[in-house]
Amino acid sequence: MMGLAACGQTTGINAPPPLTPVAESPELVAMQSPGLPLSLDPGFPAQSASLWAGGRDSLLGTSRAETRGDIVTVIIEIDDRAEFSNSSDRSRTGSETMSMPSLIGIPQRLNGRLPDGATMESAVGLNSDSSFSGDGKTSRNEKLTLRVAATVTDILPNGSFAIEGRQELRLNYELRELVVTGFVRPEDISRRNEILYDKIAAARISYGGRGQITNVQQPRYGQRVVDAVLPF
């Protein structure tokens, strides 16, 4: 297995990471197959020459995404900062003593058989002391500003749009990939055909990369196997 992994690494020597073929993307499939129309209204040819028609080519038309295969711009502006601090301290001390000065004469009989200095008057004595102290702190600061064009891949029964956008940028031998998926309401899309990321339901935003720099920052396969196998 390690040999096959090594062979997979050597196949990309002196070659940049490949881009994902556009022909295999779901965005292109949605553009090529717009699906059935939402209404069976045939329209009137005379409306295409009027400036007051409601079509996209008219003066009052809108450029917002409306059908499957349309493109909408997603604006990603993430600036999150969070800090958590927890501290706890616990201490407990306990002492228990049980004595038997008399119990049907049994302690007196046992005292005669015990070594010198031993007695049954204090038969059992227990002492316990425990303490615990914990301190934890988490600090996070994330900032990301991007714009990506997403495609309406499906129209749900409630009228919401399922969108998916993928953007790849290759610079020298490093490939950066941005993926955005989720569901949006048509009324949340602005007249400039833009939508903010915080209005995307079930949003999945992934920003990463692959290439020489990413490979150097990752541990080797042998180290991963050892870390997964060793119990300590």
N, C-alpha and C positions, 0 to 999 in steps of 0.2 A: 504493500500500500504506500509506503514512504517512497519507494522508487517511482511509482506512478505519479505521486505528487511532485516529485522532483522533475520528472519529465514534463509535467504540465507547466512548471515554472520556466524551464529552459526553452519552451516553444515561443515565448514572448521576448526573448533576449534581442536587444537592439531593434525593437519594434514598438511603436506606440500602442496603447490599448485601443481596441477596435470600437467604433461607434455602433450603437444599436441600429439595425436596418429600419428605415421608416416604413417599409412595406409590411412589417410585422406589428406595427403599433395599432392599438385599438382606436386611436384618433383617426387614422386613415380609413379604418373599417367603417366608422360612424359617418365619415364624409362621403364615402362611396355608397353607403346604404342608409339614406336618410330616414327610412321607415315609412309607415303609412301616414297620410295626412290626418291632422286632428279633426278636420271638418271636410265635408263633401261639397262645399260651396264652389261652384265652377268659376265664379267671378264674372266680370263683364269687361270685354276688351276696351270699352270706352274709358274706363277708369284709369288706364295706364297713361293717357294723355292729359289727365287733370292734375293740377298742382295741389288740390285739396284732397286727394285720395289718401288712403291710409297705408299704402305700400311703402317699402323701404326706399324706393327710388323717388318718392314724392317729396314735396317741400316739408310736409309735416311728418314724414316717416321717421322711424327710429332705427338706430343701428345696433340695438341691443340684441343679444342672442335670443332666439325664439324657437328654433327647431334643432333636431338632432343633426350634428355635424357642424353647427355654428361655433365660432371661436369667441371666447371671453377672456379678458385679461384679469389675472389674479394678482393682487398686490399683497405681498408678505412683508409686514413690518412688526417683527417680534422684538420687544425690549423688556424682558422679564428680569426681575431681580428679587430674590427671596433670601431670607436669613432666619434660621431657626437655632435656638439655643435652649438646651435642657440641662438641668442639674438636680440631682437627688442625693439625699444623705439619710441613712437609716442606721440606728443603733439600738441594740437590745441587750439587757443583762438580766439574768435570772438565777435564783438560788433556791434550792429545796433541801430541807433537812427533816428526817423522820427519826424519832427516838422511841425506844421501847424500854422504859424503866421497869415495867412489870408486865408479864403476859403469862399468867398461870404458873409463875415461877420458872419459866423457861429461860429468861435472860440470866437469872441468878445461877442456874445450873450450868449454863454455857460459859459464864464468866470464870468458873473454876477450871474449866478445861482450856481456856484461851491462854496464849502466852502472856507474860508479864506486861502490863500497860494496856492490854486490849480489853475492851468492854463492849457490851451489847447495848449500853444506854443510848448511844447515837448509832443506830444500826445502819442507816442509809443517809448519805449526803450527796447532793448534786449541785454543781455550779456550771453555768453556761454564760458565754459572752460572745456576741456576734456583732459585726458592724459591716456596713456596705456604703460605698460612695461611688457615684457615677456622674460623669460630665460629658456632654455631647454637643457638637455644634456643626451646623451645615450652612454653607454659604454658596449661592448660585447666582451667576450673572450671565445672561444670554442676550445677544443682540444679532438680529438678522434682518436685512432689508433686500428684498428681491422682487422682481416682476417676471411673471411667466404667463405665456398664452396657453390656455386650457381649452379643450374641445368638449362640447356637450355630447356625451356618448349615449345617453338614454334619457327619455322623458318618463317619469314615474306616473302612476295613476292619479296621484294627488296634484300633479302639475309641476312638481319639483324637478330640477335638472340634476342628472348625474354627470359630473365633469371629471376630466382626467387630463393632466398636462405633464409633459416630460421635456426637459431641456438638458442637453449635453454640450459641454464646452471642453474641447481638448486643447491644452496648451503644452507644447513640447511633448513630454512623455507622461503627462498627468491629465486624467479625464475627470471633470467635475460633473456630477449628475444631480438634477433637481426633479423631484417627482411630487405632484400635488394631485390628490383625489378627494372626493367628497360629494356632498349634495347641497344645492343652493336653491333658493326661491327666486323665481323670475323677477319679482318686485324688488329684490335686494340688489339687482344689477343696475348700476347707474346709467344715465343717458350716454355716458362716454364708454359704455360697455366694459365697465370695470367693477370688480367686487373685492372687498377686503377679506382677508383670511379668517377673521373672527366671525364672519357671517356664513361660513361653510360648516355644515353639520357633518359629523363623523369625519372631520378633516384628518388626512394622513399626509404629512409633509416630511419628506426625506431629502436631506442634502448631504451628499457624501462624494466619494470619488474612488478611483482606482488608478494604479500606475506605479511608477518607481518609488515616489515618495511615500505612498500608502503602504507599499510592500515593505519598505525599510522600517516603518513605524510599527509593523505587526510582528509578533514573535514567530519564529520558524515552526514548521510542522512538528519537528522532533520535540521542541520545547512544549508545544501544546499537548502532545501525546503524554509526555512525562507529567505535566501538570494535571491532566485528567486521570491518570492511573494512580499516581502516588496518593495515599490516604492522609498524608501529613505534609 
